[in-house]
Amino acid sequence: MKIFINQTEVKIDGTPTLAELLAQRNLANGGIAVALNNRVVPRASWADVRPTDGSKLTIITAVCGG
């Protein structure tokens, strides 16, 4: 299946949940927000939500400083 992560096409095997996908990509730590097809997905739902073929994920990382 192909999805887009921050506008980059990525091929993934199976149908992982958002939590599994983020863990596979070492992004499951704190300080990130995820939108699936332009809708923010609450962290509490990451283990239940599965992207489908052609889904668009936007991952935003919080940074400190100014």
Distance bins in CASP14 RR format, pairs under 12 A and 6 or more apart:
PFRMAT RR
TARGET T0000
AUTHOR 0000-0000-0000
RMODE 2
METHOD distances of the structure
MODEL  1
1 9 0 0 0 0 0 1 0 0 0 0 0
1 10 0 0 0 0 1 0 0 0 0 0 0
1 11 1 0 0 1 0 0 0 0 0 0 0
1 12 1 0 1 0 0 0 0 0 0 0 0
1 13 1 0 0 1 0 0 0 0 0 0 0
1 14 1 0 0 1 0 0 0 0 0 0 0
1 15 1 0 0 1 0 0 0 0 0 0 0
1 16 0 0 0 0 1 0 0 0 0 0 0
1 21 0 0 0 0 0 1 0 0 0 0 0
1 50 0 0 0 0 0 1 0 0 0 0 0
1 51 0 0 0 0 1 0 0 0 0 0 0
1 52 1 0 0 1 0 0 0 0 0 0 0
1 53 1 0 1 0 0 0 0 0 0 0 0
1 54 1 0 0 1 0 0 0 0 0 0 0
1 55 0 0 0 0 1 0 0 0 0 0 0
2 8 0 0 0 0 0 1 0 0 0 0 0
2 9 1 0 1 0 0 0 0 0 0 0 0
2 10 1 0 0 1 0 0 0 0 0 0 0
2 11 1 0 1 0 0 0 0 0 0 0 0
2 12 1 0 0 1 0 0 0 0 0 0 0
2 13 0 0 0 0 0 1 0 0 0 0 0
2 14 0 0 0 0 0 1 0 0 0 0 0
2 51 0 0 0 0 0 1 0 0 0 0 0
2 52 0 0 0 0 0 1 0 0 0 0 0
2 53 1 0 0 1 0 0 0 0 0 0 0
2 54 1 0 1 0 0 0 0 0 0 0 0
2 55 0 0 0 0 1 0 0 0 0 0 0
2 56 0 0 0 0 0 1 0 0 0 0 0
2 57 0 0 0 0 0 1 0 0 0 0 0
3 9 1 0 0 1 0 0 0 0 0 0 0
3 10 1 0 1 0 0 0 0 0 0 0 0
3 11 0 0 0 0 1 0 0 0 0 0 0
3 12 1 0 0 1 0 0 0 0 0 0 0
3 13 0 0 0 0 0 1 0 0 0 0 0
3 14 0 0 0 0 0 1 0 0 0 0 0
3 15 0 0 0 0 0 1 0 0 0 0 0
3 16 0 0 0 0 1 0 0 0 0 0 0
3 18 0 0 0 0 0 1 0 0 0 0 0
3 21 0 0 0 0 1 0 0 0 0 0 0
3 25 0 0 0 0 0 1 0 0 0 0 0
3 36 0 0 0 0 1 0 0 0 0 0 0
3 37 0 0 0 0 0 1 0 0 0 0 0
3 50 0 0 0 0 0 1 0 0 0 0 0
3 51 1 0 1 0 0 0 0 0 0 0 0
3 52 0 0 0 0 1 0 0 0 0 0 0
3 53 1 0 0 1 0 0 0 0 0 0 0
3 54 1 0 1 0 0 0 0 0 0 0 0
3 55 1 0 1 0 0 0 0 0 0 0 0
3 56 1 0 0 1 0 0 0 0 0 0 0
3 57 1 0 0 1 0 0 0 0 0 0 0
3 58 0 0 0 0 0 1 0 0 0 0 0
3 59 0 0 0 0 0 1 0 0 0 0 0
4 10 1 0 0 1 0 0 0 0 0 0 0
4 11 0 0 0 0 0 1 0 0 0 0 0
4 12 0 0 0 0 0 1 0 0 0 0 0
4 35 0 0 0 0 0 1 0 0 0 0 0
4 36 0 0 0 0 0 1 0 0 0 0 0
4 37 0 0 0 0 1 0 0 0 0 0 0
4 38 0 0 0 0 0 1 0 0 0 0 0
4 51 0 0 0 0 1 0 0 0 0 0 0
4 52 0 0 0 0 0 1 0 0 0 0 0
4 53 0 0 0 0 0 1 0 0 0 0 0
4 54 1 0 0 1 0 0 0 0 0 0 0
4 55 1 0 0 1 0 0 0 0 0 0 0
4 56 1 0 1 0 0 0 0 0 0 0 0
4 57 1 0 0 1 0 0 0 0 0 0 0
4 58 0 0 0 0 1 0 0 0 0 0 0
4 59 0 0 0 0 0 1 0 0 0 0 0
5 11 0 0 0 0 0 1 0 0 0 0 0
5 12 0 0 0 0 1 0 0 0 0 0 0
5 18 0 0 0 0 0 1 0 0 0 0 0
5 21 0 0 0 0 1 0 0 0 0 0 0
5 22 0 0 0 0 1 0 0 0 0 0 0
5 24 0 0 0 0 0 1 0 0 0 0 0
5 25 1 0 0 1 0 0 0 0 0 0 0
5 27 0 0 0 0 1 0 0 0 0 0 0
5 32 0 0 0 0 0 1 0 0 0 0 0
5 34 0 0 0 0 1 0 0 0 0 0 0
5 35 0 0 0 0 0 1 0 0 0 0 0
5 36 0 0 0 0 0 1 0 0 0 0 0
5 51 0 0 0 0 1 0 0 0 0 0 0
5 54 0 0 0 0 0 1 0 0 0 0 0
5 55 0 0 0 0 1 0 0 0 0 0 0
5 56 0 0 0 0 1 0 0 0 0 0 0
5 57 1 0 1 0 0 0 0 0 0 0 0
5 58 0 0 0 0 1 0 0 0 0 0 0
5 59 1 0 0 1 0 0 0 0 0 0 0
5 60 0 0 0 0 0 1 0 0 0 0 0
6 25 0 0 0 0 0 1 0 0 0 0 0
6 27 0 0 0 0 0 1 0 0 0 0 0
6 32 0 0 0 0 0 1 0 0 0 0 0
6 34 0 0 0 0 0 1 0 0 0 0 0
6 35 0 0 0 0 0 1 0 0 0 0 0
6 56 0 0 0 0 1 0 0 0 0 0 0
6 57 1 0 0 1 0 0 0 0 0 0 0
6 58 1 0 0 1 0 0 0 0 0 0 0
6 59 1 0 1 0 0 0 0 0 0 0 0
6 60 0 0 0 0 1 0 0 0 0 0 0
6 61 0 0 0 0 0 1 0 0 0 0 0
7 56 1 0 0 1 0 0 0 0 0 0 0
7 57 0 0 0 0 1 0 0 0 0 0 0
7 58 0 0 0 0 1 0 0 0 0 0 0
7 59 0 0 0 0 0 1 0 0 0 0 0
8 25 0 0 0 0 0 1 0 0 0 0 0
8 56 0 0 0 0 0 1 0 0 0 0 0
8 57 0 0 0 0 1 0 0 0 0 0 0
8 58 0 0 0 0 0 1 0 0 0 0 0
8 59 0 0 0 0 0 1 0 0 0 0 0
9 53 0 0 0 0 0 1 0 0 0 0 0
9 54 0 0 0 0 1 0 0 0 0 0 0
9 55 0 0 0 0 0 1 0 0 0 0 0
9 56 0 0 0 0 0 1 0 0 0 0 0
9 57 0 0 0 0 0 1 0 0 0 0 0
10 16 0 0 0 0 0 1 0 0 0 0 0
10 21 0 0 0 0 1 0 0 0 0 0 0
10 24 0 0 0 0 0 1 0 0 0 0 0
10 25 0 0 0 0 1 0 0 0 0 0 0
10 51 0 0 0 0 1 0 0 0 0 0 0
10 53 0 0 0 0 0 1 0 0 0 0 0
10 54 0 0 0 0 0 1 0 0 0 0 0
10 55 0 0 0 0 0 1 0 0 0 0 0
10 56 0 0 0 0 0 1 0 0 0 0 0
10 57 0 0 0 0 1 0 0 0 0 0 0
10 59 0 0 0 0 0 1 0 0 0 0 0
11 53 0 0 0 0 0 1 0 0 0 0 0
11 54 0 0 0 0 0 1 0 0 0 0 0
12 18 0 0 0 0 0 1 0 0 0 0 0
12 20 0 0 0 0 1 0 0 0 0 0 0
12 21 1 0 0 1 0 0 0 0 0 0 0
12 22 0 0 0 0 0 1 0 0 0 0 0
12 24 0 0 0 0 1 0 0 0 0 0 0
12 25 0 0 0 0 1 0 0 0 0 0 0
12 50 0 0 0 0 0 1 0 0 0 0 0
12 51 0 0 0 0 1 0 0 0 0 0 0
12 52 0 0 0 0 0 1 0 0 0 0 0
12 53 0 0 0 0 1 0 0 0 0 0 0
12 54 0 0 0 0 0 1 0 0 0 0 0
12 55 0 0 0 0 1 0 0 0 0 0 0
12 57 0 0 0 0 0 1 0 0 0 0 0
13 20 0 0 0 0 0 1 0 0 0 0 0
13 21 0 0 0 0 0 1 0 0 0 0 0
13 24 0 0 0 0 1 0 0 0 0 0 0
14 20 0 0 0 0 1 0 0 0 0 0 0
14 21 0 0 0 0 0 1 0 0 0 0 0
14 24 0 0 0 0 0 1 0 0 0 0 0
14 50 0 0 0 0 1 0 0 0 0 0 0
14 51 0 0 0 0 0 1 0 0 0 0 0
14 52 0 0 0 0 0 1 0 0 0 0 0
14 53 0 0 0 0 0 1 0 0 0 0 0
15 21 0 0 0 0 1 0 0 0 0 0 0
15 49 0 0 0 0 0 1 0 0 0 0 0
15 50 1 0 1 0 0 0 0 0 0 0 0
15 51 1 0 0 1 0 0 0 0 0 0 0
15 52 1 0 0 1 0 0 0 0 0 0 0
15 53 0 0 0 0 1 0 0 0 0 0 0
15 55 0 0 0 0 0 1 0 0 0 0 0
16 22 0 0 0 0 1 0 0 0 0 0 0
16 23 0 0 0 0 1 0 0 0 0 0 0
16 24 1 0 0 1 0 0 0 0 0 0 0
16 25 0 0 0 0 0 1 0 0 0 0 0
16 28 0 0 0 0 0 1 0 0 0 0 0
16 46 0 0 0 0 0 1 0 0 0 0 0
16 47 0 0 0 0 0 1 0 0 0 0 0
16 49 0 0 0 0 0 1 0 0 0 0 0
16 50 1 0 0 1 0 0 0 0 0 0 0
16 51 1 0 0 1 0 0 0 0 0 0 0
16 52 0 0 0 0 0 1 0 0 0 0 0
16 55 0 0 0 0 0 1 0 0 0 0 0
16 57 0 0 0 0 0 1 0 0 0 0 0
17 23 0 0 0 0 1 0 0 0 0 0 0
17 24 0 0 0 0 0 1 0 0 0 0 0
17 28 0 0 0 0 0 1 0 0 0 0 0
17 34 0 0 0 0 0 1 0 0 0 0 0
17 36 0 0 0 0 0 1 0 0 0 0 0
17 41 0 0 0 0 0 1 0 0 0 0 0
17 45 0 0 0 0 1 0 0 0 0 0 0
17 46 1 0 0 1 0 0 0 0 0 0 0
17 47 1 0 1 0 0 0 0 0 0 0 0
17 48 1 0 0 1 0 0 0 0 0 0 0
17 49 1 0 0 1 0 0 0 0 0 0 0
17 50 1 0 1 0 0 0 0 0 0 0 0
17 51 0 0 0 0 1 0 0 0 0 0 0
18 24 0 0 0 0 0 1 0 0 0 0 0
18 25 0 0 0 0 0 1 0 0 0 0 0
18 27 0 0 0 0 1 0 0 0 0 0 0
18 28 0 0 0 0 1 0 0 0 0 0 0
18 32 0 0 0 0 0 1 0 0 0 0 0
18 33 0 0 0 0 0 1 0 0 0 0 0
18 34 1 0 0 1 0 0 0 0 0 0 0
18 35 0 0 0 0 0 1 0 0 0 0 0
18 36 1 0 0 1 0 0 0 0 0 0 0
18 37 0 0 0 0 0 1 0 0 0 0 0
18 39 0 0 0 0 0 1 0 0 0 0 0
18 40 0 0 0 0 0 1 0 0 0 0 0
18 41 1 0 0 1 0 0 0 0 0 0 0
18 42 0 0 0 0 0 1 0 0 0 0 0
18 43 0 0 0 0 1 0 0 0 0 0 0
18 44 0 0 0 0 0 1 0 0 0 0 0
18 45 1 0 0 1 0 0 0 0 0 0 0
18 46 1 0 1 0 0 0 0 0 0 0 0
18 47 1 0 0 1 0 0 0 0 0 0 0
18 48 0 0 0 0 1 0 0 0 0 0 0
18 49 1 0 1 0 0 0 0 0 0 0 0
18 50 1 0 0 1 0 0 0 0 0 0 0
18 51 1 0 0 1 0 0 0 0 0 0 0
18 52 0 0 0 0 0 1 0 0 0 0 0
18 55 0 0 0 0 1 0 0 0 0 0 0
18 57 1 0 0 1 0 0 0 0 0 0 0
18 58 0 0 0 0 0 1 0 0 0 0 0
18 59 0 0 0 0 1 0 0 0 0 0 0
19 25 0 0 0 0 0 1 0 0 0 0 0
19 27 0 0 0 0 0 1 0 0 0 0 0
19 28 1 0 0 1 0 0 0 0 0 0 0
19 32 0 0 0 0 0 1 0 0 0 0 0
19 34 0 0 0 0 1 0 0 0 0 0 0
19 41 0 0 0 0 0 1 0 0 0 0 0
19 42 0 0 0 0 0 1 0 0 0 0 0
19 43 0 0 0 0 1 0 0 0 0 0 0
19 44 0 0 0 0 0 1 0 0 0 0 0
19 45 0 0 0 0 1 0 0 0 0 0 0
19 46 1 0 1 0 0 0 0 0 0 0 0
19 47 1 0 1 0 0 0 0 0 0 0 0
19 48 0 0 0 0 1 0 0 0 0 0 0
19 49 0 0 0 0 1 0 0 0 0 0 0
19 50 0 0 0 0 1 0 0 0 0 0 0
19 51 0 0 0 0 0 1 0 0 0 0 0
20 27 0 0 0 0 0 1 0 0 0 0 0
20 28 0 0 0 0 1 0 0 0 0 0 0
20 46 0 0 0 0 1 0 0 0 0 0 0
20 47 0 0 0 0 1 0 0 0 0 0 0
20 48 0 0 0 0 0 1 0 0 0 0 0
20 49 0 0 0 0 0 1 0 0 0 0 0
20 50 0 0 0 0 1 0 0 0 0 0 0
20 51 0 0 0 0 0 1 0 0 0 0 0
21 27 0 0 0 0 1 0 0 0 0 0 0
21 28 0 0 0 0 1 0 0 0 0 0 0
21 34 0 0 0 0 1 0 0 0 0 0 0
21 36 0 0 0 0 0 1 0 0 0 0 0
21 41 0 0 0 0 0 1 0 0 0 0 0
21 46 0 0 0 0 1 0 0 0 0 0 0
21 47 0 0 0 0 0 1 0 0 0 0 0
21 49 0 0 0 0 1 0 0 0 0 0 0
21 50 0 0 0 0 1 0 0 0 0 0 0
21 51 1 0 0 1 0 0 0 0 0 0 0
21 55 0 0 0 0 0 1 0 0 0 0 0
21 57 1 0 0 1 0 0 0 0 0 0 0
21 59 0 0 0 0 1 0 0 0 0 0 0
22 28 1 0 1 0 0 0 0 0 0 0 0
22 29 0 0 0 0 1 0 0 0 0 0 0
22 30 0 0 0 0 0 1 0 0 0 0 0
22 31 0 0 0 0 0 1 0 0 0 0 0
22 32 1 0 0 1 0 0 0 0 0 0 0
22 33 0 0 0 0 0 1 0 0 0 0 0
22 34 1 0 0 1 0 0 0 0 0 0 0
22 36 0 0 0 0 0 1 0 0 0 0 0
22 41 0 0 0 0 0 1 0 0 0 0 0
22 43 0 0 0 0 0 1 0 0 0 0 0
22 46 1 0 0 1 0 0 0 0 0 0 0
22 47 0 0 0 0 0 1 0 0 0 0 0
22 49 0 0 0 0 0 1 0 0 0 0 0
22 51 0 0 0 0 0 1 0 0 0 0 0
22 57 0 0 0 0 1 0 0 0 0 0 0
22 59 1 0 0 1 0 0 0 0 0 0 0
22 61 0 0 0 0 0 1 0 0 0 0 0
23 29 0 0 0 0 1 0 0 0 0 0 0
23 32 0 0 0 0 0 1 0 0 0 0 0
23 46 0 0 0 0 1 0 0 0 0 0 0
23 47 0 0 0 0 0 1 0 0 0 0 0
25 32 0 0 0 0 0 1 0 0 0 0 0
25 34 0 0 0 0 0 1 0 0 0 0 0
25 57 0 0 0 0 0 1 0 0 0 0 0
25 59 0 0 0 0 1 0 0 0 0 0 0
26 32 0 0 0 0 0 1 0 0 0 0 0
26 59 0 0 0 0 0 1 0 0 0 0 0
26 61 0 0 0 0 0 1 0 0 0 0 0
27 33 0 0 0 0 0 1 0 0 0 0 0
27 34 0 0 0 0 1 0 0 0 0 0 0
27 46 0 0 0 0 0 1 0 0 0 0 0
27 57 0 0 0 0 0 1 0 0 0 0 0
27 59 1 0 0 1 0 0 0 0 0 0 0
27 60 0 0 0 0 0 1 0 0 0 0 0
27 61 0 0 0 0 1 0 0 0 0 0 0
28 34 0 0 0 0 0 1 0 0 0 0 0
28 43 0 0 0 0 1 0 0 0 0 0 0
28 46 0 0 0 0 1 0 0 0 0 0 0
28 47 0 0 0 0 0 1 0 0 0 0 0
28 59 0 0 0 0 0 1 0 0 0 0 0
29 43 0 0 0 0 0 1 0 0 0 0 0
29 59 0 0 0 0 0 1 0 0 0 0 0
29 61 0 0 0 0 1 0 0 0 0 0 0
29 62 0 0 0 0 0 1 0 0 0 0 0
30 43 0 0 0 0 1 0 0 0 0 0 0
30 46 0 0 0 0 0 1 0 0 0 0 0
30 59 0 0 0 0 0 1 0 0 0 0 0
30 60 0 0 0 0 0 1 0 0 0 0 0
30 61 0 0 0 0 1 0 0 0 0 0 0
30 62 0 0 0 0 1 0 0 0 0 0 0
31 43 0 0 0 0 1 0 0 0 0 0 0
31 59 0 0 0 0 0 1 0 0 0 0 0
31 60 0 0 0 0 1 0 0 0 0 0 0
31 61 1 0 0 1 0 0 0 0 0 0 0
31 62 1 0 1 0 0 0 0 0 0 0 0
31 63 0 0 0 0 1 0 0 0 0 0 0
31 64 0 0 0 0 0 1 0 0 0 0 0
32 40 0 0 0 0 0 1 0 0 0 0 0
32 41 0 0 0 0 0 1 0 0 0 0 0
32 43 0 0 0 0 1 0 0 0 0 0 0
32 46 0 0 0 0 0 1 0 0 0 0 0
32 57 0 0 0 0 0 1 0 0 0 0 0
32 58 0 0 0 0 0 1 0 0 0 0 0
32 59 1 0 1 0 0 0 0 0 0 0 0
32 60 1 0 0 1 0 0 0 0 0 0 0
32 61 1 0 1 0 0 0 0 0 0 0 0
32 62 1 0 0 1 0 0 0 0 0 0 0
32 63 0 0 0 0 0 1 0 0 0 0 0
33 39 0 0 0 0 0 1 0 0 0 0 0
33 40 1 0 0 1 0 0 0 0 0 0 0
33 41 0 0 0 0 1 0 0 0 0 0 0
33 42 0 0 0 0 1 0 0 0 0 0 0
33 43 0 0 0 0 1 0 0 0 0 0 0
33 46 0 0 0 0 0 1 0 0 0 0 0
33 57 0 0 0 0 0 1 0 0 0 0 0
33 58 0 0 0 0 1 0 0 0 0 0 0
33 59 1 0 0 1 0 0 0 0 0 0 0
33 60 1 0 1 0 0 0 0 0 0 0 0
33 61 0 0 0 0 1 0 0 0 0 0 0
33 62 1 0 0 1 0 0 0 0 0 0 0
34 40 1 0 0 1 0 0 0 0 0 0 0
34 41 1 0 1 0 0 0 0 0 0 0 0
34 42 0 0 0 0 1 0 0 0 0 0 0
34 43 0 0 0 0 1 0 0 0 0 0 0
34 44 0 0 0 0 0 1 0 0 0 0 0
34 45 0 0 0 0 1 0 0 0 0 0 0
34 46 1 0 0 1 0 0 0 0 0 0 0
34 49 0 0 0 0 1 0 0 0 0 0 0
34 51 0 0 0 0 0 1 0 0 0 0 0
34 55 0 0 0 0 0 1 0 0 0 0 0
34 56 0 0 0 0 0 1 0 0 0 0 0
34 57 1 0 0 1 0 0 0 0 0 0 0
34 58 1 0 0 1 0 0 0 0 0 0 0
34 59 1 0 1 0 0 0 0 0 0 0 0
34 60 1 0 0 1 0 0 0 0 0 0 0
34 61 0 0 0 0 0 1 0 0 0 0 0
35 41 1 0 0 1 0 0 0 0 0 0 0
35 42 0 0 0 0 0 1 0 0 0 0 0
35 46 0 0 0 0 0 1 0 0 0 0 0
35 49 0 0 0 0 0 1 0 0 0 0 0
35 51 0 0 0 0 0 1 0 0 0 0 0
35 55 0 0 0 0 0 1 0 0 0 0 0
35 56 0 0 0 0 1 0 0 0 0 0 0
35 57 1 0 0 1 0 0 0 0 0 0 0
35 58 1 0 1 0 0 0 0 0 0 0 0
35 59 0 0 0 0 1 0 0 0 0 0 0
35 60 1 0 0 1 0 0 0 0 0 0 0
36 42 0 0 0 0 0 1 0 0 0 0 0
36 45 0 0 0 0 1 0 0 0 0 0 0
36 46 0 0 0 0 1 0 0 0 0 0 0
36 48 0 0 0 0 0 1 0 0 0 0 0
36 49 1 0 0 1 0 0 0 0 0 0 0
36 50 0 0 0 0 1 0 0 0 0 0 0
36 51 1 0 0 1 0 0 0 0 0 0 0
36 52 0 0 0 0 1 0 0 0 0 0 0
36 54 0 0 0 0 0 1 0 0 0 0 0
36 55 1 0 0 1 0 0 0 0 0 0 0
36 56 1 0 0 1 0 0 0 0 0 0 0
36 57 1 0 1 0 0 0 0 0 0 0 0
36 58 0 0 0 0 1 0 0 0 0 0 0
36 59 0 0 0 0 0 1 0 0 0 0 0
37 49 0 0 0 0 0 1 0 0 0 0 0
37 51 0 0 0 0 1 0 0 0 0 0 0
37 52 0 0 0 0 1 0 0 0 0 0 0
37 54 0 0 0 0 1 0 0 0 0 0 0
37 55 1 0 1 0 0 0 0 0 0 0 0
37 56 1 0 1 0 0 0 0 0 0 0 0
37 57 0 0 0 0 1 0 0 0 0 0 0
37 58 0 0 0 0 1 0 0 0 0 0 0
38 55 0 0 0 0 0 1 0 0 0 0 0
38 56 1 0 0 1 0 0 0 0 0 0 0
38 57 0 0 0 0 0 1 0 0 0 0 0
38 58 1 0 0 1 0 0 0 0 0 0 0
39 45 0 0 0 0 0 1 0 0 0 0 0
39 49 0 0 0 0 1 0 0 0 0 0 0
39 51 0 0 0 0 0 1 0 0 0 0 0
39 55 0 0 0 0 0 1 0 0 0 0 0
39 56 0 0 0 0 0 1 0 0 0 0 0
39 57 0 0 0 0 0 1 0 0 0 0 0
39 58 0 0 0 0 1 0 0 0 0 0 0
40 46 0 0 0 0 0 1 0 0 0 0 0
40 49 0 0 0 0 0 1 0 0 0 0 0
40 57 0 0 0 0 0 1 0 0 0 0 0
40 58 0 0 0 0 1 0 0 0 0 0 0
40 59 0 0 0 0 0 1 0 0 0 0 0
40 60 0 0 0 0 1 0 0 0 0 0 0
41 47 0 0 0 0 0 1 0 0 0 0 0
41 48 0 0 0 0 1 0 0 0 0 0 0
41 49 1 0 1 0 0 0 0 0 0 0 0
41 50 0 0 0 0 0 1 0 0 0 0 0
41 51 0 0 0 0 1 0 0 0 0 0 0
41 55 0 0 0 0 0 1 0 0 0 0 0
41 57 0 0 0 0 1 0 0 0 0 0 0
41 58 0 0 0 0 0 1 0 0 0 0 0
41 59 0 0 0 0 0 1 0 0 0 0 0
41 60 0 0 0 0 0 1 0 0 0 0 0
42 48 0 0 0 0 0 1 0 0 0 0 0
42 49 0 0 0 0 1 0 0 0 0 0 0
43 49 0 0 0 0 0 1 0 0 0 0 0
46 57 0 0 0 0 0 1 0 0 0 0 0
46 59 0 0 0 0 0 1 0 0 0 0 0
49 55 0 0 0 0 1 0 0 0 0 0 0
49 57 0 0 0 0 0 1 0 0 0 0 0
50 57 0 0 0 0 0 1 0 0 0 0 0
51 57 1 0 0 1 0 0 0 0 0 0 0
51 58 0 0 0 0 0 1 0 0 0 0 0
51 59 0 0 0 0 0 1 0 0 0 0 0
END
